[in-house]
Amino acid sequence: MDRAIASAQSALFAAGRKQAPVTAVPDAASPTRTAAMAAVASRLLARPNSSVLGLFGSTPEVRVHLHALSRLFTFTDVLVGQEVPDLDGVTVAEPKDIVAGADIITVVGPGPELPYWYPRGHLHVNAISTLGRRLPRALLDRAMVSPDHVERARAAGECASLRETQVGPGIARLCASPAVAAQHRRHLTVFDSTGFVSADQVATAPGVCANAESVAS
């Protein structure tokens, strides 16, 4: 997982620095890569001291996302919805309590819309292949929404319900400009991930991985 996170961050850093378009290739066959991308987005946009994680999703990929995020954050509590597969060391909670208590939330796959229940002002949400059906409009209207791939997100992600002016900079651009990403950590943020192969599509020069690691930490 550490290698997957470093690879994803290197690819995003290179794409953002070159301002190159990211190829929209579905990435459903690689849950590890998708989770690594969400972990990188979380490191950019969530508070570094985030300690409460919320998880929603009925797919096995939820476990992979927990593993990826746990490599970058120290969680004192992990709150999960009833539909989440059995996981050790987690607390099953009501959706409204998860939304209200979490610093980071990862939602995997389509399903019931999350309640808009007084989320913390700095909440960061990873919306992973939700088909634009999971996050309440009230939350999206308040959040800075960063897509993995703008065209795909506007067609099949949470961005589909937003005006063009409401869609924030892509995650590759933020990875190349971590100071800009850090400015959003005090506010609601959303990573809208529709899934694409980035690490395999972007050619990175030697040393990019180390540079990306240093600027985004």
Secondary structure as a PSIPRED ss2 file (coil, helix, strand):
# PSIPRED VFORMAT (PSIPRED V4.0)

   1 M C   1.000  0.000  0.000
   2 D H   0.000  1.000  0.000
   3 R H   0.000  1.000  0.000
   4 A H   0.000  1.000  0.000
   5 I H   0.000  1.000  0.000
   6 A H   0.000  1.000  0.000
   7 S H   0.000  1.000  0.000
   8 A H   0.000  1.000  0.000
   9 Q H   0.000  1.000  0.000
  10 S H   0.000  1.000  0.000
  11 A H   0.000  1.000  0.000
  12 L H   0.000  1.000  0.000
  13 F H   0.000  1.000  0.000
  14 A H   0.000  1.000  0.000
  15 A H   0.000  1.000  0.000
  16 G H   0.000  1.000  0.000
  17 R H   0.000  1.000  0.000
  18 K H   0.000  1.000  0.000
  19 Q C   1.000  0.000  0.000
  20 A C   1.000  0.000  0.000
  21 P C   1.000  0.000  0.000
  22 V C   1.000  0.000  0.000
  23 T C   1.000  0.000  0.000
  24 A C   1.000  0.000  0.000
  25 V C   1.000  0.000  0.000
  26 P C   1.000  0.000  0.000
  27 D C   1.000  0.000  0.000
  28 A C   1.000  0.000  0.000
  29 A C   1.000  0.000  0.000
  30 S C   1.000  0.000  0.000
  31 P H   0.000  1.000  0.000
  32 T H   0.000  1.000  0.000
  33 R H   0.000  1.000  0.000
  34 T H   0.000  1.000  0.000
  35 A H   0.000  1.000  0.000
  36 A H   0.000  1.000  0.000
  37 M H   0.000  1.000  0.000
  38 A H   0.000  1.000  0.000
  39 A H   0.000  1.000  0.000
  40 V H   0.000  1.000  0.000
  41 A H   0.000  1.000  0.000
  42 S H   0.000  1.000  0.000
  43 R H   0.000  1.000  0.000
  44 L H   0.000  1.000  0.000
  45 L H   0.000  1.000  0.000
  46 A C   1.000  0.000  0.000
  47 R C   1.000  0.000  0.000
  48 P C   1.000  0.000  0.000
  49 N C   1.000  0.000  0.000
  50 S C   1.000  0.000  0.000
  51 S C   1.000  0.000  0.000
  52 V E   0.000  0.000  1.000
  53 L E   0.000  0.000  1.000
  54 G E   0.000  0.000  1.000
  55 L E   0.000  0.000  1.000
  56 F E   0.000  0.000  1.000
  57 G C   1.000  0.000  0.000
  58 S C   1.000  0.000  0.000
  59 T C   1.000  0.000  0.000
  60 P C   1.000  0.000  0.000
  61 E H   0.000  1.000  0.000
  62 V H   0.000  1.000  0.000
  63 R H   0.000  1.000  0.000
  64 V H   0.000  1.000  0.000
  65 H H   0.000  1.000  0.000
  66 L H   0.000  1.000  0.000
  67 H H   0.000  1.000  0.000
  68 A H   0.000  1.000  0.000
  69 L H   0.000  1.000  0.000
  70 S H   0.000  1.000  0.000
  71 R C   1.000  0.000  0.000
  72 L C   1.000  0.000  0.000
  73 F C   1.000  0.000  0.000
  74 T C   1.000  0.000  0.000
  75 F C   1.000  0.000  0.000
  76 T C   1.000  0.000  0.000
  77 D E   0.000  0.000  1.000
  78 V E   0.000  0.000  1.000
  79 L E   0.000  0.000  1.000
  80 V E   0.000  0.000  1.000
  81 G C   1.000  0.000  0.000
  82 Q C   1.000  0.000  0.000
  83 E C   1.000  0.000  0.000
  84 V C   1.000  0.000  0.000
  85 P C   1.000  0.000  0.000
  86 D C   1.000  0.000  0.000
  87 L C   1.000  0.000  0.000
  88 D C   1.000  0.000  0.000
  89 G C   1.000  0.000  0.000
  90 V C   1.000  0.000  0.000
  91 T E   0.000  0.000  1.000
  92 V E   0.000  0.000  1.000
  93 A C   1.000  0.000  0.000
  94 E C   1.000  0.000  0.000
  95 P H   0.000  1.000  0.000
  96 K H   0.000  1.000  0.000
  97 D H   0.000  1.000  0.000
  98 I H   0.000  1.000  0.000
  99 V H   0.000  1.000  0.000
 100 A H   0.000  1.000  0.000
 101 G H   0.000  1.000  0.000
 102 A C   1.000  0.000  0.000
 103 D C   1.000  0.000  0.000
 104 I E   0.000  0.000  1.000
 105 I E   0.000  0.000  1.000
 106 T E   0.000  0.000  1.000
 107 V E   0.000  0.000  1.000
 108 V E   0.000  0.000  1.000
 109 G C   1.000  0.000  0.000
 110 P C   1.000  0.000  0.000
 111 G C   1.000  0.000  0.000
 112 P C   1.000  0.000  0.000
 113 E C   1.000  0.000  0.000
 114 L C   1.000  0.000  0.000
 115 P C   1.000  0.000  0.000
 116 Y C   1.000  0.000  0.000
 117 W C   1.000  0.000  0.000
 118 Y C   1.000  0.000  0.000
 119 P C   1.000  0.000  0.000
 120 R C   1.000  0.000  0.000
 121 G C   1.000  0.000  0.000
 122 H C   1.000  0.000  0.000
 123 L C   1.000  0.000  0.000
 124 H E   0.000  0.000  1.000
 125 V E   0.000  0.000  1.000
 126 N E   0.000  0.000  1.000
 127 A E   0.000  0.000  1.000
 128 I E   0.000  0.000  1.000
 129 S C   1.000  0.000  0.000
 130 T C   1.000  0.000  0.000
 131 L C   1.000  0.000  0.000
 132 G C   1.000  0.000  0.000
 133 R C   1.000  0.000  0.000
 134 R C   1.000  0.000  0.000
 135 L C   1.000  0.000  0.000
 136 P C   1.000  0.000  0.000
 137 R H   0.000  1.000  0.000
 138 A H   0.000  1.000  0.000
 139 L H   0.000  1.000  0.000
 140 L H   0.000  1.000  0.000
 141 D H   0.000  1.000  0.000
 142 R H   0.000  1.000  0.000
 143 A C   1.000  0.000  0.000
 144 M E   0.000  0.000  1.000
 145 V E   0.000  0.000  1.000
 146 S E   0.000  0.000  1.000
 147 P E   0.000  0.000  1.000
 148 D C   1.000  0.000  0.000
 149 H C   1.000  0.000  0.000
 150 V H   0.000  1.000  0.000
 151 E H   0.000  1.000  0.000
 152 R H   0.000  1.000  0.000
 153 A H   0.000  1.000  0.000
 154 R H   0.000  1.000  0.000
 155 A H   0.000  1.000  0.000
 156 A H   0.000  1.000  0.000
 157 G C   1.000  0.000  0.000
 158 E H   0.000  1.000  0.000
 159 C H   0.000  1.000  0.000
 160 A H   0.000  1.000  0.000
 161 S H   0.000  1.000  0.000
 162 L C   1.000  0.000  0.000
 163 R C   1.000  0.000  0.000
 164 E H   0.000  1.000  0.000
 165 T H   0.000  1.000  0.000
 166 Q H   0.000  1.000  0.000
 167 V E   0.000  0.000  1.000
 168 G C   1.000  0.000  0.000
 169 P C   1.000  0.000  0.000
 170 G C   1.000  0.000  0.000
 171 I H   0.000  1.000  0.000
 172 A H   0.000  1.000  0.000
 173 R H   0.000  1.000  0.000
 174 L H   0.000  1.000  0.000
 175 C H   0.000  1.000  0.000
 176 A H   0.000  1.000  0.000
 177 S C   1.000  0.000  0.000
 178 P H   0.000  1.000  0.000
 179 A H   0.000  1.000  0.000
 180 V H   0.000  1.000  0.000
 181 A H   0.000  1.000  0.000
 182 A H   0.000  1.000  0.000
 183 Q C   1.000  0.000  0.000
 184 H C   1.000  0.000  0.000
 185 R C   1.000  0.000  0.000
 186 R C   1.000  0.000  0.000
 187 H C   1.000  0.000  0.000
 188 L C   1.000  0.000  0.000
 189 T E   0.000  0.000  1.000
 190 V E   0.000  0.000  1.000
 191 F E   0.000  0.000  1.000
 192 D E   0.000  0.000  1.000
 193 S E   0.000  0.000  1.000
 194 T C   1.000  0.000  0.000
 195 G C   1.000  0.000  0.000
 196 F C   1.000  0.000  0.000
 197 V C   1.000  0.000  0.000
 198 S C   1.000  0.000  0.000
 199 A C   1.000  0.000  0.000
 200 D C   1.000  0.000  0.000
 201 Q C   1.000  0.000  0.000
 202 V C   1.000  0.000  0.000
 203 A C   1.000  0.000  0.000
 204 T C   1.000  0.000  0.000
 205 A C   1.000  0.000  0.000
 206 P C   1.000  0.000  0.000
 207 G C   1.000  0.000  0.000
 208 V H   0.000  1.000  0.000
 209 C H   0.000  1.000  0.000
 210 A H   0.000  1.000  0.000
 211 N H   0.000  1.000  0.000
 212 A H   0.000  1.000  0.000
 213 E H   0.000  1.000  0.000
 214 S H   0.000  1.000  0.000
 215 V H   0.000  1.000  0.000
 216 A H   0.000  1.000  0.000
 217 S C   1.000  0.000  0.000
